[in-house]
Amino acid sequence: ALTSLPWLLCAALIGTTISRLFVYQSIPFKTVIFSGLIIYFVAPIPQPNSNTDPSATVPLGELSVDNYQYGSGTIQRQSLYETPYWKSKTIDLAQYIAPHLSKNTKARDQFWQFDLARFPLNAEVWLPKTSQPQPLVIISHGDFFMEKYSEHGYAYLGQHLASLGYAVVSIDANALNWSADGNYWRQEDLARAQLILAHIKQIKAFSEQSEHPLANVDLNQIALIGHSRGGDAIMLAAKLNLEGPQFNLKTLIGLAPVDSIGLPNHESPIALNNINYLVLQGGVDTELPYFQGQNHYDNVHISAPGFHKLSIFATRADHSQFNQDWSDAAKKSYLRPLYNTANTMPDYEQRKWAKLAVTHFLNLTLRDKSIWPKISTTAFWQQQFAAETFITQRADSSHVKLNRWPKIKPKITDAKARIRPISQQGMPEIQQQEALSIHWNGQAKVDFSLPYKLDLRYMQLNLTTLCIAQAQNTSLTVVLIDSSGKQSSQAIDNALCRALPAQHFNSQLLNAAIQTLAEPKQQQHIIPLGAFFKNSEIAPL
């Protein structure tokens, strides 16, 4: 392939120059060079797709599925929406993007045949053939090349969920994505969030037509799924929904979500109360320097019964493989030899994981199926995917954080141990604020006193430890002591698991550059406190 570089570069330069002559009178030379290089390195290599393993498929549900599209009919670059099944409206997104970013979009507008003030509501839809109420699932894709359409990459999820009775809508936000003809530089999240809410409003209008195929959509049961930048957008959409339309959003699911805290319209964390949240993240993610979805997980607060949040980290999962079209494009890229694909979960296995996790969580949160204890454990996912390593966290209204300093202060009772606020490279500040770093040699002891009187027989200890590169396989013993001095203990083997190095690239220089060689993860250990009272004289109160 490298021997064809001069020819490909010349073709890219000529093609880019001719195309831009119709947009600008003068052409910056650096723009032409940059565009040519982008075309070369991202252009597909002509090769067939690899075959998938038939055993990795997840059986469809019992219902037949119909596939539809709706759109404004104004878009000419994507024939899918030129003559849609249903005609939709447009939305003015220009007001949600900074003027200095949206004014130089002549090339983008010419490509799309519309501008931000007339942004079409286009979407692909999968509907089950049933007259029963259908919970609504909206999928919002992330930031990919503008010219490569992203919404169809979740057809594997749409087809599967629709066969189980869900109405699934994958929305088109491609005109907000990256392009060599100009960018919004990660400052279009507010527009993405408003686009999601506009689609729900449009679906509501469709559902009010008695003979419409969407008439059976249950708008009291709505879930949002967001991948990458879309995962950030669904959090912001849920926050905006509380202030505006107030749709009944029950569940949010992030697939390798981005967290854009600090950018305009996103200066502070998005805190949400009493909403279900699932996040899936991989350890071979070349797009994100750390597990950014952990921030969203931590910022979902649950105090009312019936809500759950769950984090599942798969050490070999990739960023793009949640979208089948992105994954297929990556297989054909000239940059592929740079990536450590040998240490990556096969794409079909990752989509199987996504299907199972999303289906179980939607069934739990939208259909009240009592599967919470099972799907929230690391052991369950290890059984499903024996070749993978998983790290899980979970919480519901029964979980109360006791590590709110200084209410509960640790006390060092052993000279070998010392405690200090945690400072871990690659760990977000919000996580550092809720953890302590305990250092010791050999054996050490640290005491925590609880200023509460609790009936511990029906409670559980939720101990979260970090998996970091420096940790050895260490056992911890938790000792419960009552006010009279009686005690009982439980051991946790391998409590401080060793973090697996995140070898994203085949080059150690590139791995070091993104500083993810040993990104810390959080591993949860759950001990029913009733276990302390078996064969013990310790008092339960």
Secondary structure, 3 states (H helix, E strand, C coil): CHHHHHHHHHHHHHHHHHHHHCCCCCCCHHHHHHHHHHHHHHCCCCCCCCCCCHHHCCCCCCCCEEEEEEECCCCCCCHHHCCCCEECCEECCHHHCCHHHHCCCHHHHHHHCCCHHHEECCEEEEEECCCCCEEEEEEECCCCECCCCCHHHHHHHHHHHHHCCCEEEEECCHHHCECCCCCCCCCCHHHHHHHHHHHHHHHHHHHCCCCCHHHHEEEEEEEEEEECHHHHHHHHHHHHHHHCCCCCEEEEEEECCCCCCCECCECCCCCEECCEEEEEEEEECCCCCCCCHHHHHHCEECCCCCCEEEEEEEEEEECHHHCHHHHHHHHCCCCHHHECHHHCCCHHHHHHHHHHHHHHHHHHHHHCCCCHHHHCCHHHHHHHCCCCCEEEEEEECCCCCCCCCCCCCEEECCCCCEEEECCCCCCCHHHHCCCEEEECCCCCCEEECCCCCCCHHHCEEEEEEEEECCCCCCCEEEEEECCCCCEEEEEECCCCCECCCCCCECCHHHHHHCCCCCCCEEEEEEEEHHHHHCCCCCCCC
